[in-house]
Amino acid sequence: MSVNSALDALDDSLPDLLLLDMSLPTFDVGENEAGGRPQGFGGVEILRHMTHAGIRCPTIVITGYEAFPTAAGKTVELSELRDNLSNEFPDLFLGVLHFNSTYDEWKIALEKTLVGLGLNSGESQ
């Protein structure tokens, strides 16, 4: 999914929970489209749109990156990103999970968050 298609989807219907990748292409990748400019903070753009449009949806940010370069050449570490998102989007943002296919910590953290929201983890109890 791209920033543009995510914005369109949010305008069409409101999910109960949004799992949002922080880094997204501008446009959907297609047969003749490369996805446009990659946006390291594409997730922030989506959260800002949600705030301005009055869209209220709990959001968990998931990313495979541990740090993000800014246009000014500075690096934003995951902990700083978490603090920034928490301050800017207190009504939407639930947390940041660092996705790493080698380890299961992100899955455990996601499951704890979902259980904390009262959502079933999908396992039989």
C-alpha positions as CSV (number, residue, x, y, z in Angstrom):
1,M,0.0,0.0,0.0
2,S,1.1,3.6,-0.6
3,V,0.5,6.8,1.1
4,N,-2.1,7.9,-1.5
5,S,-4.0,4.6,-1.4
6,A,-3.9,4.6,2.4
7,L,-5.4,8.1,2.5
8,D,-8.1,7.0,0.0
9,A,-8.9,3.9,2.1
10,L,-9.2,5.9,5.3
11,D,-11.6,8.4,3.6
12,D,-13.7,5.5,2.4
13,S,-14.0,3.5,5.6
14,L,-12.7,3.5,9.2
15,P,-11.0,0.4,10.5
16,D,-11.2,-0.6,14.2
17,L,-7.4,-0.7,14.4
18,L,-4.7,0.5,12.0
19,L,-1.3,-1.3,11.6
20,L,0.7,1.4,9.9
21,D,4.1,1.0,8.2
22,M,6.2,4.1,8.8
23,S,8.0,3.9,5.4
24,L,5.7,3.9,2.4
25,P,6.0,4.7,-1.3
26,T,4.0,7.7,-2.5
27,F,2.0,5.7,-5.1
28,D,1.1,2.1,-5.4
29,V,3.6,0.1,-7.3
30,G,2.1,-1.1,-10.7
31,E,3.1,-2.5,-14.0
32,N,4.2,0.9,-15.2
33,E,4.6,2.7,-11.9
34,A,7.6,2.3,-9.5
35,G,5.7,3.7,-6.5
36,G,7.0,7.2,-6.7
37,R,9.3,8.8,-4.1
38,P,9.8,6.6,-1.1
39,Q,8.7,8.4,2.1
40,G,10.6,7.4,5.2
41,F,8.0,9.2,7.2
42,G,4.9,8.3,5.1
43,G,3.2,7.0,8.2
44,V,3.5,10.4,9.8
45,E,1.8,11.9,6.8
46,I,-1.1,9.5,7.2
47,L,-1.4,10.2,10.9
48,R,-1.5,14.0,10.2
49,H,-4.2,13.5,7.6
50,M,-6.2,11.5,10.1
51,T,-5.9,14.3,12.7
52,H,-6.9,17.0,10.2
53,A,-9.8,15.0,8.9
54,G,-11.0,14.1,12.4
55,I,-10.4,10.4,11.8
56,R,-10.1,8.6,15.1
57,C,-8.6,5.2,14.9
58,P,-6.1,3.5,17.2
59,T,-2.9,3.1,15.4
60,I,0.2,0.9,15.9
61,V,3.2,1.8,13.8
62,I,5.3,-1.2,12.6
63,T,8.7,-0.7,11.0
64,G,11.6,-2.7,9.9
65,Y,14.0,0.3,10.4
66,E,15.8,1.2,13.7
67,A,16.4,4.8,12.6
68,F,15.2,7.2,9.9
69,P,17.3,9.8,8.1
70,T,15.7,13.2,7.8
71,A,16.0,15.7,4.9
72,A,18.3,17.8,7.2
73,G,20.7,14.8,7.4
74,K,19.8,14.1,11.0
75,T,18.9,10.5,12.1
76,V,15.8,9.9,14.1
77,E,16.1,6.8,16.3
78,L,13.2,4.5,17.0
79,S,12.8,5.7,20.6
80,E,12.8,9.4,19.5
81,L,10.2,8.5,16.8
82,R,8.1,6.8,19.5
83,D,8.2,10.0,21.7
84,N,7.5,12.3,18.7
85,L,4.4,10.3,17.6
86,S,3.1,10.0,21.2
87,N,3.3,13.7,21.6
88,E,1.9,14.7,18.2
89,F,-0.8,12.1,18.0
90,P,-1.9,11.2,21.6
91,D,-5.4,10.3,20.5
92,L,-4.3,7.9,17.8
93,F,-0.9,6.5,18.5
94,L,-0.6,3.3,20.5
95,G,3.1,2.4,20.0
96,V,5.9,1.5,17.7
97,L,6.9,-2.1,17.0
98,H,10.3,-2.9,15.4
99,F,9.6,-5.7,12.9
100,N,12.5,-8.2,12.6
101,S,11.8,-11.5,10.9
102,T,14.7,-13.1,12.8
103,Y,13.2,-12.5,16.2
104,D,9.7,-13.0,17.8
105,E,9.8,-10.0,20.2
106,W,7.7,-7.8,17.8
107,K,5.1,-10.5,17.6
108,I,4.9,-10.8,21.4
109,A,4.7,-7.0,21.8
110,L,1.9,-6.9,19.1
111,E,0.0,-9.6,20.8
112,K,0.2,-7.9,24.2
113,T,-1.0,-4.7,22.7
114,L,-4.0,-6.4,21.0
115,V,-4.9,-8.2,24.2
116,G,-4.6,-4.9,26.1
117,L,-7.1,-3.5,23.6
118,G,-9.5,-6.4,24.4
119,L,-8.9,-8.1,21.0
120,N,-8.5,-11.9,20.9
121,S,-5.1,-13.1,19.8
122,G,-6.8,-15.8,17.7
123,E,-5.7,-18.7,19.9
124,S,-8.2,-20.9,21.6
125,Q,-8.5,-20.2,25.2
